[in-house]
């Protein structure tokens, strides 16, 4: 279901002229929550991130924005 949701998000972002960052791909795609859980980056429900997981996502997002900015 996640890939379908992402495709809709991409289309909406493109049609409205807003930026889109694919967290699913950034995290590693299919099966990534299991890996993140093993690394203690999620909570026990494997739906939410742990504090360390959120810090990692924040760093990834920051790095992606800065990378884009430096290239444009």
C-alpha positions, 0 to 999 in steps of 0.5 A: 500500500505504501508505494501506491500512497507515495505515487499519489503524493508525488502526483499531488506535489507535482500538480501543485508545485510543491516539493516532495521528499520520499521518506520511504526510499530514504529509509531504504524502501521495502523491508526498511522498518524491520532493519530500523527496528533491529537498529532500535530506530523504531518503537515496538509497534514498528509504526513510529520511530524512536527518538534516535530514529527521528533524529536520523530522519531529521539529519537525512532530510536536512542533508537532502535539502542542503544537497539539493540547494548546493546543486541548484 
